[in-house]
């Protein structure tokens, strides 16, 4: 009985040690001021302002129409067109470090918009990832506000414990006039990706865990 308790205790400690609490995976928070800031440059690629210790993250990039904009503050993600096309998006990539797996929880993006926009239609954010080759939206939300809003997108549908790089592409659509576009600017909150990291057991650790479970099974058989 004492041996079984020791083995079970070791297994519990092993499981607890491999799990990290939900945290900020990567954040891109706009900095104040004008050029030469990459946040103010219409084609700039700002680096992340926060990165989890167990991941690496790319710079924030804009592709296609998302590059347009001339504001002297933070112009990310640029223009929001009235239709979503596969060639107009803001993107970034996160990669778990060796020995870790990542589970995504949510993505928030604080935005302010100007131009052809009104409260009746608002604007919509769609998020796609490289996990399905960007073919469908993994999250979507509409904000009916002509000035500002914060998107809070649930990423729970994504697979858990990913160990490979994942690219996120953010598409923002102006729902107002068919020919209208809105100048969409990142607010101080910026873009924040939340989730958790877990240590991936090494083969030797997995064997040790398996041996412990077999030991518990053997002790139970011996008692019966």
N, C-alpha and C positions, 0 to 999 in steps of 0.2 A: 504493500500500500504506500509506504514511504517512497519507494522507488518510482511508483507511478506518479505521485504528486510532484516529485522532482522533475520528471520528464515533461509532465504537463505544464509546469511552471516555466521550464526552459522554452517550450513551444510558444507559450503566450508571450514571453518576453521577446522572442524572435519576431513574432507577428507585429507586436507593437513597435518594434524598432524599425520596421520596414515602411511604416506609413507616416507621411507628413501631413500636417493640417492644411486645409484649403488656404490659399494665399494668392498674392498677386504674382502671376507668371511673367507678364511683361506689361509695361505702361509707356505710353507716348504722351507726355504732357507738354503742351505748347509753352515756349518761353516768350516773355514779353520783349517788345522792341522790333525794329524793322531790319532790313538787310544790313549785313550779309547773313542773317540768321537763316538756316535751312528751312525753318518754319515759315518764313515770310517769302522766300523764293518760290515762285510758282512751280519750278521743277526741282526744288530741293528735296533731299532725302534725309530727314532728321534721324539721329540715332535714338534708341530707346532711352528713357530717363530712369526706368527701373527694370531690372532683370533678376529673376529668381536665381539663386546661387547654383541650382542644379539644371539650368537650361542655358542655351545660347539663343540669341534673337537677332534677326536681320534689322537693317534700317527700314523705316517706313517709306514706301514708294507709291507714286501715283502713275497710272498708265492711261493713255488716251485722253479723253476729254477731261478727266480728273486733274490733269496738269494745268488746265487753264485757270487764270486768276491773277489779279494784280494788286491785291490788298497789301499794305505794308506791315500788317501784323501777321497773325497765324492764319494762313489761307487753306489749311488742310480741311477737308479733302478736295477743295476746289469747287468746280461747277457741278451742280446736280441737274442732269438732263431730264426731259419729260419721259424718256423711255430708257430701259436698261439694256445695254449692249455688253457682250462678252469682252469688249476691248476697252471699257471705261471703268476703272476701279482703283481703290487704294488697297495696298497689300503689305503683308509682312509675314515672316516665317519664324516659327519657334522649333527648337530641336532639343529634346531631352539629352542631358549629358550621359556618357556611357555609364551603365549600371543603374539607370533610373527610368521609370515609366511615368507618363503624364496623363492625367485625366482632366479634361476641361469642364468648367462649371458655368461660366457666364462671360459675356463681353458687354462693356458699357462704353458709350461714346457720347460726349457732351458737345452739342453743335448749336451754332447760331446761323440763321439764314437771312438772306437779303434778296431783293429783286422780285421776280415773278412768282409770288407765293401767296396763299391765303389760308385762313383757318379751315375752310370747308374741305379742302382736299389735302393740305399738308404735304409731308414728304415721307418717303419710305426707305428704310435701310434693309437690304438683303445681304446675308453672309453666306459665302460658299467656301469650300476648302478643297485641298488637293486630295483628300481621302476618297472622294468620288469623282475626281478629275473636274471639279467645278461645274458639274452638270445640273445640280439642283440646289435650292436654298436649304441650308441647315437651320437657319433662323431668319425671321423677318418681323419687322415692326413698323407701324405707321404712327407718326406724330402730327396731329392737326394743330399746328401752331406756326404762325408766320414769322416768329422771331427767334425762339430758342426752345430747346428741349434736350432731354437725355434719353438715349436709346438704352434699354436694358434687355439684352438678348440671352435667352436660355440656350446653353450649348450641351445640355444633358443628353440629347439624342446622339451625340458623337460617341464613338467607341471609347471604352475605358482602357487605361494602362497602355498608352501608345508609346512606342520606343523609337519611332522614325520621325523625320522632320514633317511638319504640317504647315502648309501655306494657307493663310486666310486672305480672302478677297472680299472687300466691302463695296457694295454697289448702292449708291444713294440716288433715288428717283424723285424728281419734283412732280407732284401729282396735279399741278394746276393746269396751265394752258398747254395745248399740244405742242406749241412752238416755243414755250417758255423754258427758261433755265433759272436756277437760283444759285447765288454765290453762297456756298455753305462753308462756314468757318468753324474750326475747332475752338471750343471754349477752354478755360483753364483746367477743367477736369480731364480733357483729352480722351484718349482711348485706353481702356484698362481691360486686360484679359486675366480672368481668375481661374484657378484650378488647384490641383494638388499633385505632388510628386511622391512616388513610392520607390524605394530601393528594390531593384530586381535581384532576387536571390541568386548568388553564384551557384554553379553546379555542386560544389562541395557543401554549401549551406543547404541546398535542396536535399542532398543525400542524407545530411544530418537530421533534417526534419523528418524525412521518410523513415530513417532508422528509429527515431523517437516514437513515431506513430506505431511502428511495428513492435517496439518494446512494450508500449501500452497494451496493444492487442494481445501479445504473448502473456503478459501478466494477468490479463482478464481471463484468458483461456486456462491458465494454471489454477486460478481460483475456482473455476467451474469444473 
